[in-house]
Amino acid sequence: MVARYANNASSLLAGAISASSTTVSVASGEGVKFPILANGDHFMATMVKMVGPNPVFEIVRVTARNGDILTMSRAQEGTIAVTFSAGDKIDLRLTAGGIDAKADRAGADFTGPVSTTSTITMADTALARAVLKDTGYAFKDDAGGTILDYTEGPHHRFAPGTGPQALNITNWPPAGVRGEMLVEGVNLGAAAIAGPAVNWIKTDGKFTVTSDWNANHGIALQAAGIDFILLWTRDAGATLYGKVIR
């Protein structure tokens, strides 16, 4: 069931209704202001009348619209079904119940997951990545895995075990966007790691390009210990720079 919305959907009642009425007619020709509803769809509306100087509100759930005639369930969200007269107002309004149906809340904060059956497209920017994946803060323990996914965070724990290991790093940001990853390597010297080719910056400032992560960068990786390796790229990983931090 999908909640539908329309901007500035408002009209006056064409006639009086009782507290038990389940249909209401709006002013002639103004039904088009309100959403078209497929089977199972709905929108929330609020009817308003004045009793002396005081407004009286009733929230209704509209489940069908046929021209200017709305079919509705009365007395929604704690309001009471009352009589209304011709000329009283009806508006499509965002209600507390409508918001609660979209996401779980704790106090003033949203805590539940947000889901959609539609495709969400966002520009691939630093802000978009932070919003979608908390990329700027996330730590990923890859344990014995040999695929490090940039979108799962910029800090990865990599413990490949012993013997030959084929390492792959995926989903770097697109060309023109800087991507950095800190690899917290566990016992890397006990493995023979073949990874993406890296321009290793050695202690003397010179570069060595190799896909052998255990050699040619000027530092012997520890067979029993932790090495921190900083990687960065600005062309989606086509050119990768790295340095063992000691």
Backbone bond lengths (Angstrom), bond angles and torsions (degrees), N, CA, C in turn:
res aa  C-N    CA-C-N  psi(-1)  N-CA   C-N-CA  omega(-1)  CA-C   N-CA-C  phi
1 M - - - 1.458 - - 1.522 109.12 -
2 V 1.336 116.17 128.21 1.453 121.65 -173.87 1.514 110.11 -112.44
3 A 1.331 116.02 130.49 1.459 120.80 174.33 1.520 108.59 -81.52
4 R 1.325 116.31 130.45 1.460 121.74 -178.81 1.522 110.09 -108.37
5 Y 1.333 114.97 153.63 1.459 119.96 -177.59 1.525 109.54 -137.63
6 A 1.315 115.42 158.63 1.463 121.87 174.09 1.521 106.95 -150.55
7 N 1.321 116.25 144.19 1.456 120.48 179.51 1.524 111.17 -77.33
8 N 1.325 115.60 135.42 1.468 122.52 172.36 1.519 113.07 56.58
9 A 1.341 117.00 36.39 1.468 120.60 177.92 1.523 108.51 -83.05
10 S 1.319 116.02 108.10 1.465 121.58 -176.30 1.517 109.28 -151.31
11 S 1.323 116.03 144.58 1.457 119.76 178.65 1.523 108.84 -157.61
12 L 1.330 114.93 -179.27 1.459 122.40 174.92 1.519 109.15 -113.05
13 L 1.327 116.45 149.93 1.457 120.05 177.98 1.518 109.90 -69.06
14 A 1.349 114.38 136.02 1.464 119.34 -179.90 1.523 111.74 -78.75
15 G 1.328 116.86 -20.75 1.463 120.10 -178.62 1.516 110.31 -156.89
16 A 1.320 116.04 171.26 1.461 121.51 -179.55 1.525 110.53 -74.77
17 I 1.329 116.22 151.84 1.465 122.03 173.52 1.526 109.44 -134.63
18 S 1.318 115.30 151.60 1.455 120.96 177.56 1.524 109.93 -86.84
19 A 1.320 116.89 175.16 1.461 121.24 178.93 1.523 112.09 -70.08
20 S 1.328 117.25 -13.73 1.472 119.92 -179.74 1.521 112.85 -107.23
21 S 1.309 118.10 -0.12 1.470 120.56 -179.71 1.520 111.00 -64.71
22 T 1.320 116.15 141.49 1.468 120.41 178.45 1.531 112.35 -115.67
23 T 1.337 116.19 5.20 1.462 120.39 171.87 1.517 108.24 -132.71
24 V 1.310 114.95 153.50 1.460 120.63 177.35 1.526 107.50 -147.28
25 S 1.333 115.55 143.28 1.459 120.77 176.69 1.520 109.13 -104.36
26 V 1.327 115.28 134.30 1.456 119.87 175.45 1.524 108.46 -94.60
27 A 1.325 116.66 175.00 1.453 121.29 -177.79 1.530 110.75 -55.10
28 S 1.315 115.73 144.86 1.462 121.76 -174.11 1.526 111.74 -53.61
29 G 1.325 115.00 128.29 1.460 121.18 176.98 1.518 115.05 81.67
30 E 1.345 118.27 -1.28 1.465 120.05 -176.06 1.529 113.41 -101.04
31 G 1.337 116.91 1.85 1.456 118.63 175.68 1.510 112.61 -62.25
32 V 1.329 116.63 -27.40 1.464 120.68 -178.29 1.520 112.05 -66.69
33 K 1.322 117.52 -14.23 1.461 119.81 177.01 1.530 111.37 -68.52
34 F 1.329 115.86 -22.75 1.459 121.42 -174.15 1.534 110.05 -98.46
35 P 1.329 117.67 156.52 1.473 120.32 -174.01 1.524 113.01 -63.05
36 I 1.347 114.62 150.84 1.456 121.41 167.79 1.520 107.82 -78.27
37 L 1.321 117.44 132.67 1.459 121.21 -174.89 1.519 111.01 -113.44
38 A 1.330 115.82 122.69 1.458 120.77 170.69 1.522 108.44 -80.18
39 N 1.325 116.55 172.15 1.454 120.69 -179.53 1.528 109.87 -59.39
40 G 1.326 116.55 123.92 1.453 121.70 -179.89 1.515 114.35 94.37
41 D 1.335 117.85 -14.36 1.465 120.76 178.09 1.524 110.66 -77.54
42 H 1.322 115.56 166.06 1.467 119.99 177.14 1.522 109.47 -159.82
43 F 1.310 115.73 167.03 1.459 121.20 164.53 1.523 107.96 -142.40
44 M 1.323 115.08 155.24 1.452 121.39 179.95 1.526 109.01 -95.67
45 A 1.320 115.39 134.38 1.464 120.84 179.28 1.521 108.99 -130.68
46 T 1.312 114.73 156.65 1.466 121.27 178.33 1.521 108.78 -123.64
47 M 1.336 116.12 125.19 1.462 121.39 174.03 1.521 107.85 -98.56
48 V 1.336 115.40 140.94 1.462 120.73 -174.95 1.525 109.47 -133.15
49 K 1.345 115.42 134.09 1.461 119.96 170.90 1.523 108.19 -135.76
50 M 1.327 116.31 161.18 1.454 121.55 179.14 1.519 109.22 -103.46
51 V 1.318 115.29 131.11 1.464 121.71 171.73 1.524 105.92 -117.40
52 G 1.329 115.33 100.13 1.458 118.89 -170.31 1.510 108.73 65.31
53 P 1.322 117.49 -132.00 1.465 119.60 179.80 1.528 113.15 -86.82
54 N 1.342 117.31 -0.12 1.459 120.30 -171.07 1.528 112.56 -107.65
55 P 1.320 117.44 134.25 1.463 119.86 175.49 1.526 110.74 -79.66
56 V 1.337 115.53 143.65 1.457 121.97 174.33 1.526 107.02 -117.93
57 F 1.345 115.34 128.27 1.460 121.10 -174.94 1.524 110.59 -112.63
58 E 1.327 116.00 143.63 1.461 121.61 167.82 1.516 108.46 -136.47
59 I 1.338 115.45 126.47 1.462 120.82 176.58 1.525 108.74 -91.98
60 V 1.331 116.27 134.09 1.464 121.37 179.73 1.521 109.02 -127.59
61 R 1.313 114.73 156.11 1.472 121.90 176.73 1.515 107.54 -107.52
62 V 1.316 116.71 110.40 1.461 121.61 -177.76 1.520 108.55 -88.58
63 T 1.314 116.35 123.25 1.465 122.08 -174.85 1.528 113.68 -110.23
64 A 1.322 117.40 -8.97 1.463 120.29 178.14 1.520 108.93 -157.99
65 R 1.335 115.29 148.62 1.469 120.62 173.81 1.512 108.36 -134.55
66 N 1.324 116.50 124.54 1.462 123.24 176.60 1.517 107.54 -122.45
67 G 1.327 115.04 96.19 1.460 118.33 -175.25 1.512 110.33 65.25
68 D 1.347 116.19 -117.97 1.466 121.00 -179.72 1.528 112.30 -97.36
69 I 1.323 117.79 6.69 1.469 121.26 -176.77 1.524 109.59 -104.72
70 L 1.339 115.57 125.32 1.453 122.01 179.53 1.523 109.45 -107.56
71 T 1.325 116.52 133.58 1.463 122.30 173.15 1.513 107.81 -100.15
72 M 1.336 116.70 133.53 1.458 118.71 -169.18 1.523 112.75 -145.44
73 S 1.336 114.41 157.74 1.463 122.91 168.13 1.518 106.87 -102.49
74 R 1.321 115.97 130.60 1.459 121.03 -170.52 1.530 112.14 -88.27
75 A 1.334 114.40 166.69 1.475 123.81 168.51 1.525 112.92 54.92
76 Q 1.324 115.97 55.16 1.461 120.90 -179.06 1.537 111.32 -89.81
77 E 1.303 115.39 154.94 1.466 123.67 171.80 1.530 113.40 54.82
78 G 1.333 115.25 42.61 1.451 120.09 174.71 1.513 115.89 83.56
79 T 1.342 117.58 2.15 1.462 119.52 177.17 1.533 109.51 -86.98
80 I 1.323 116.36 167.61 1.468 122.82 -175.89 1.525 109.31 -113.64
81 A 1.338 115.95 137.44 1.466 120.67 176.77 1.522 109.74 -70.69
82 V 1.317 116.21 127.74 1.465 121.86 179.75 1.530 108.43 -134.15
83 T 1.315 115.62 174.00 1.463 120.02 176.04 1.527 109.85 -80.83
84 F 1.321 115.10 150.55 1.463 120.57 175.21 1.520 108.43 -133.28
85 S 1.320 114.41 155.92 1.460 120.84 -177.46 1.522 110.56 -113.42
86 A 1.342 115.09 162.11 1.458 119.67 173.64 1.527 108.74 -56.60
87 G 1.321 116.51 136.14 1.461 120.77 -179.73 1.515 113.79 96.20
88 D 1.357 116.85 -13.75 1.461 118.08 173.46 1.521 109.07 -69.10
89 K 1.321 115.00 158.54 1.460 120.23 -170.53 1.523 111.94 -95.48
90 I 1.358 115.64 147.11 1.459 122.04 171.18 1.524 108.03 -134.16
91 D 1.330 115.97 130.75 1.459 122.19 -177.79 1.518 109.90 -129.99
92 L 1.333 116.82 146.42 1.448 121.02 165.58 1.529 106.44 -82.61
93 R 1.343 116.00 119.27 1.463 120.20 -176.93 1.526 110.68 -130.21
94 L 1.326 115.68 149.57 1.459 120.95 171.06 1.524 107.69 -76.25
95 T 1.333 116.16 125.59 1.458 121.08 -176.20 1.527 110.76 -114.40
96 A 1.334 115.29 163.27 1.465 119.99 178.23 1.523 110.82 -59.90
97 G 1.330 116.56 -41.28 1.460 120.04 179.03 1.515 112.30 -63.78
98 G 1.330 116.32 -36.16 1.457 119.90 178.39 1.511 111.92 -65.58
99 I 1.336 117.16 -39.23 1.462 120.85 177.89 1.524 110.40 -68.77
100 D 1.340 116.48 -44.14 1.468 119.99 -179.16 1.520 111.64 -61.41
101 A 1.330 117.16 -31.06 1.462 120.33 -179.83 1.524 112.05 -70.76
102 K 1.333 117.15 -19.30 1.453 121.39 -177.31 1.523 112.91 -89.55
103 A 1.328 118.55 -27.31 1.465 120.48 -177.93 1.508 109.66 -158.42
104 D 1.340 116.09 151.27 1.445 121.51 174.05 1.519 108.44 -76.19
105 R 1.318 116.26 148.96 1.450 119.90 -179.32 1.513 110.26 -132.70
106 A 1.336 115.85 148.89 1.456 122.21 169.56 1.517 105.95 -128.85
107 G 1.329 116.86 107.48 1.460 119.62 -174.04 1.507 109.47 64.30
108 A 1.331 115.37 -125.11 1.470 119.53 -179.29 1.522 112.24 -95.37
109 D 1.336 117.28 3.26 1.460 120.49 -175.06 1.521 111.43 -107.36
110 F 1.338 116.35 143.44 1.454 121.68 171.85 1.524 108.58 -82.90
111 T 1.333 116.54 130.20 1.459 120.26 -178.26 1.521 113.10 -120.73
112 G 1.304 118.61 -20.06 1.468 121.05 -174.86 1.508 111.97 -84.29
113 P 1.334 116.83 165.48 1.464 120.69 178.22 1.525 111.09 -71.53
114 V 1.307 115.99 151.09 1.464 122.14 175.40 1.517 107.31 -107.71
115 S 1.321 116.90 127.15 1.461 120.14 -178.19 1.517 109.75 -125.86
116 T 1.316 114.87 157.28 1.452 120.41 178.30 1.518 108.78 -154.10
117 T 1.325 115.63 151.36 1.468 119.98 174.93 1.517 110.60 -94.20
118 S 1.341 116.45 -0.54 1.462 120.77 -179.75 1.524 109.95 -101.93
119 T 1.326 115.71 162.34 1.460 121.21 177.61 1.519 109.75 -80.65
120 I 1.339 115.90 132.27 1.459 121.17 175.31 1.518 107.59 -102.65
121 T 1.319 117.64 125.00 1.452 122.33 179.62 1.516 108.58 -115.94
122 M 1.337 116.27 124.27 1.455 121.36 177.13 1.518 108.53 -127.81
123 A 1.330 116.16 147.78 1.453 119.99 174.96 1.523 109.15 -63.67
124 D 1.329 116.16 143.37 1.465 120.53 -178.39 1.522 108.49 -82.11
125 T 1.317 116.43 82.66 1.454 122.98 179.66 1.511 109.32 -121.30
126 A 1.320 116.01 168.53 1.463 119.69 178.87 1.520 110.96 -59.36
127 L 1.334 117.23 -39.61 1.462 120.69 -179.76 1.520 110.58 -66.64
128 A 1.340 117.76 -44.15 1.459 120.16 -179.63 1.518 110.92 -61.57
129 R 1.314 117.45 -41.44 1.456 120.03 179.22 1.524 110.79 -64.98
130 A 1.333 117.01 -39.19 1.461 119.56 178.90 1.516 111.31 -65.18
131 V 1.334 116.71 -40.16 1.454 120.46 -179.96 1.520 111.27 -66.16
132 L 1.324 117.45 -44.29 1.452 121.06 -173.26 1.521 113.50 -80.81
133 K 1.333 117.66 -33.86 1.460 119.94 -171.33 1.529 113.87 -129.32
134 D 1.340 117.87 1.09 1.458 119.46 -173.34 1.528 110.18 50.81
135 T 1.335 115.08 39.68 1.451 119.75 -173.57 1.529 111.97 -57.94
136 G 1.313 116.40 -36.20 1.459 119.21 -175.79 1.505 114.30 -68.79
137 Y 1.339 119.26 -11.25 1.453 120.35 -174.13 1.525 113.38 -130.03
138 A 1.297 118.95 -10.87 1.454 121.47 -168.98 1.530 111.93 -77.55
139 F 1.333 115.42 144.53 1.460 123.37 171.71 1.521 107.32 -116.96
140 K 1.332 116.71 133.73 1.460 120.92 -179.10 1.526 108.74 -121.74
141 D 1.327 115.67 121.81 1.459 120.78 174.69 1.521 107.62 -90.98
142 D 1.323 116.53 101.66 1.459 120.69 -179.36 1.518 112.59 -82.74
143 A 1.349 116.20 -5.73 1.469 121.54 178.08 1.523 109.81 48.69
144 G 1.331 117.65 -120.35 1.460 120.44 -178.35 1.505 114.06 -89.83
145 G 1.333 118.03 5.07 1.456 120.78 179.91 1.515 111.37 -68.93
146 T 1.308 116.90 154.31 1.465 121.26 -178.14 1.529 112.16 -118.64
147 I 1.340 117.31 17.19 1.463 121.66 173.40 1.523 107.63 -120.54
148 L 1.318 116.45 118.97 1.456 122.34 178.09 1.526 107.72 -105.15
149 D 1.331 116.17 115.53 1.466 122.16 -175.72 1.520 108.66 -99.46
150 Y 1.336 116.36 116.34 1.466 120.51 -177.36 1.521 112.67 -57.62
151 T 1.354 118.04 -36.37 1.460 120.27 -176.24 1.525 112.47 -70.50
152 E 1.333 117.80 -10.15 1.463 120.69 176.51 1.521 111.78 -89.50
153 G 1.327 116.61 1.73 1.455 120.25 176.27 1.509 111.89 135.50
154 P 1.338 117.33 159.03 1.459 121.28 -178.36 1.524 113.15 -91.50
155 H 1.330 117.85 0.62 1.464 121.50 -179.53 1.524 108.04 -128.05
156 H 1.350 115.68 114.80 1.456 121.12 -176.73 1.526 110.33 -122.20
157 R 1.318 115.86 135.25 1.461 121.43 170.31 1.521 107.35 -92.46
158 F 1.343 115.49 124.86 1.466 122.05 -174.09 1.518 108.38 -123.56
159 A 1.337 116.31 111.78 1.463 121.80 -179.31 1.525 108.60 -126.55
160 P 1.320 117.75 83.41 1.470 120.66 -168.36 1.516 115.83 -78.37
161 G 1.321 119.51 -12.70 1.457 119.84 -174.87 1.518 110.79 87.60
162 T 1.321 116.88 -160.45 1.461 121.06 -175.68 1.522 111.34 -105.72
163 G 1.348 114.25 166.73 1.457 119.87 177.19 1.517 112.92 81.09
164 P 1.322 117.54 -173.11 1.470 121.66 -178.69 1.533 111.90 -62.59
165 Q 1.319 116.15 135.19 1.459 122.01 179.92 1.524 108.41 -138.92
166 A 1.333 117.25 130.52 1.470 122.87 177.83 1.524 108.31 -102.00
167 L 1.316 116.64 113.07 1.466 122.75 -176.52 1.523 110.43 -100.22
168 N 1.346 115.96 137.45 1.463 121.50 177.00 1.522 108.56 -130.94
169 I 1.310 116.36 137.81 1.468 121.90 176.62 1.515 107.76 -117.63
170 T 1.336 117.06 123.81 1.462 121.30 -171.69 1.524 112.22 -118.71
171 N 1.332 113.93 161.88 1.469 123.76 169.58 1.521 114.01 60.64
172 W 1.342 115.50 42.06 1.457 118.20 169.72 1.527 109.46 -62.28
173 P 1.337 119.17 157.12 1.478 120.14 175.24 1.527 110.11 -61.04
174 P 1.326 116.91 161.35 1.465 119.50 -178.60 1.520 111.87 -67.43
175 A 1.317 116.43 164.59 1.458 121.96 178.81 1.523 110.28 -55.44
176 G 1.315 115.48 137.30 1.460 120.90 -177.99 1.511 113.04 95.72
177 V 1.329 117.36 -8.90 1.465 122.00 177.28 1.526 107.98 -117.50
178 R 1.326 117.25 125.73 1.461 120.81 -177.61 1.522 110.56 -73.48
179 G 1.329 115.80 134.14 1.452 121.19 174.36 1.514 110.12 -124.67
180 E 1.333 116.69 135.13 1.453 121.94 178.30 1.523 109.44 -126.36
181 M 1.320 116.42 145.69 1.464 120.89 175.59 1.521 108.65 -140.82
182 L 1.326 114.89 132.62 1.454 121.12 173.75 1.518 107.77 -102.12
183 V 1.337 115.71 119.16 1.458 121.29 179.64 1.526 108.46 -101.08
184 E 1.304 115.91 119.78 1.458 122.49 176.74 1.535 106.98 -95.58
185 G 1.339 115.86 93.20 1.457 121.05 -171.73 1.515 112.23 -88.70
186 V 1.330 115.90 131.30 1.464 121.98 -177.98 1.530 109.20 -108.18
187 N 1.327 116.51 118.91 1.466 122.57 176.38 1.526 112.02 55.91
188 L 1.323 116.17 40.76 1.467 119.23 -176.19 1.526 112.08 -65.75
189 G 1.324 116.57 -28.70 1.453 119.59 -178.82 1.521 113.48 -68.06
190 A 1.337 116.97 -14.81 1.464 120.67 178.16 1.520 112.03 -87.22
191 A 1.328 116.97 -5.74 1.465 121.83 179.89 1.524 109.71 -112.24
192 A 1.322 115.03 164.82 1.464 121.49 172.23 1.523 106.44 -114.07
193 I 1.323 115.61 98.26 1.464 121.10 -168.39 1.520 110.43 -97.74
194 A 1.335 115.29 121.71 1.461 122.11 171.62 1.520 106.95 -109.01
195 G 1.331 116.93 109.76 1.452 121.37 -177.20 1.502 111.52 -122.94
196 P 1.324 117.44 -167.46 1.463 119.74 175.70 1.524 110.11 -62.69
197 A 1.312 116.55 149.26 1.465 120.69 178.87 1.520 109.82 -62.94
198 V 1.332 115.53 132.39 1.455 121.58 -176.55 1.523 109.01 -125.31
199 N 1.324 115.73 139.00 1.461 121.28 168.81 1.521 106.82 -82.77
200 W 1.321 116.67 90.28 1.462 120.94 -176.75 1.522 109.74 -74.87
201 I 1.317 116.09 128.49 1.461 121.09 175.95 1.523 107.33 -92.91
202 K 1.322 115.81 115.02 1.461 120.99 -176.27 1.529 110.18 -85.16
203 T 1.312 115.06 173.49 1.470 120.24 -176.16 1.526 112.44 -64.03
204 D 1.348 116.60 -23.15 1.469 118.81 178.38 1.522 112.28 -89.80
205 G 1.360 116.90 4.83 1.453 121.12 177.75 1.505 114.64 88.22
206 K 1.331 117.77 -5.25 1.458 120.89 179.52 1.530 110.83 -84.26
207 F 1.335 115.61 160.54 1.466 122.42 -179.59 1.523 110.18 -102.22
208 T 1.326 115.08 144.30 1.453 122.11 167.08 1.523 107.24 -132.13
209 V 1.330 116.98 125.53 1.458 121.04 -178.94 1.523 108.65 -98.72
210 T 1.330 117.28 119.37 1.460 121.25 179.55 1.523 109.96 -160.20
211 S 1.330 114.98 153.03 1.460 120.54 174.51 1.529 111.32 -98.71
212 D 1.344 115.98 0.31 1.467 121.16 174.87 1.520 107.64 -86.67
213 W 1.334 115.63 106.21 1.463 119.65 -174.26 1.525 112.92 -77.86
214 N 1.299 118.14 -5.69 1.464 120.44 -178.44 1.530 112.46 -98.89
215 A 1.314 117.77 -2.18 1.459 118.82 -174.11 1.519 110.80 -144.57
216 N 1.323 114.33 165.98 1.469 124.10 169.65 1.521 115.15 70.34
217 H 1.323 118.54 9.39 1.460 118.46 173.46 1.527 111.53 -110.06
218 G 1.322 116.14 7.83 1.452 120.78 171.07 1.513 115.52 85.59
219 I 1.341 118.57 -0.13 1.458 121.65 -178.72 1.523 108.41 -134.49
220 A 1.325 116.27 131.74 1.460 120.74 176.94 1.530 109.16 -81.22
221 L 1.324 116.12 120.99 1.462 120.02 178.94 1.525 109.89 -70.44
222 Q 1.322 115.10 149.88 1.457 120.23 -173.85 1.530 111.25 -80.20
223 A 1.336 115.95 132.95 1.470 120.58 175.92 1.515 110.94 -78.29
224 A 1.330 116.80 -22.67 1.466 121.86 177.84 1.522 107.23 -140.05
225 G 1.297 115.40 86.80 1.455 120.17 -177.69 1.520 110.98 161.87
226 I 1.319 115.71 -174.27 1.469 121.70 -176.01 1.523 109.41 -116.33
227 D 1.319 115.50 130.66 1.457 122.90 171.63 1.526 108.74 -115.36
228 F 1.318 116.17 138.28 1.462 121.50 176.10 1.525 108.32 -104.01
229 I 1.327 115.40 127.10 1.460 121.91 -178.89 1.526 108.19 -121.48
230 L 1.317 116.74 124.50 1.467 122.07 177.73 1.523 108.94 -99.68
231 L 1.340 116.07 125.41 1.458 122.59 178.61 1.518 109.27 -118.42
232 W 1.320 116.50 146.72 1.460 118.70 174.68 1.534 110.29 -153.53
233 T 1.331 114.81 155.53 1.465 121.90 -179.65 1.518 108.72 -152.24
234 R 1.320 116.10 155.74 1.469 120.06 174.32 1.529 111.41 -129.01
235 D 1.340 115.32 9.76 1.467 119.36 179.57 1.524 111.18 -134.81
236 A 1.342 115.52 44.65 1.471 122.59 174.84 1.522 112.96 63.13
237 G 1.334 117.24 27.26 1.457 120.81 176.78 1.505 114.94 90.25
238 A 1.338 117.83 -2.76 1.465 119.60 178.62 1.524 110.57 -63.36
239 T 1.329 116.00 -38.66 1.463 122.28 174.26 1.520 107.00 -121.10
240 L 1.313 115.34 115.42 1.454 120.67 -174.16 1.518 109.81 -116.13
241 Y 1.323 116.31 130.11 1.452 121.85 177.86 1.522 108.72 -108.82
242 G 1.330 116.30 150.13 1.456 119.26 -179.20 1.503 112.47 -153.76
243 K 1.338 114.49 155.97 1.462 119.82 177.66 1.521 107.96 -150.48
244 V 1.328 115.43 132.57 1.457 120.76 172.54 1.528 107.35 -80.64
245 I 1.330 116.41 125.05 1.461 121.01 -175.47 1.523 109.44 -89.62
246 R 1.317 115.40 115.62 1.465 120.88 176.92 1.520 109.69 -132.81
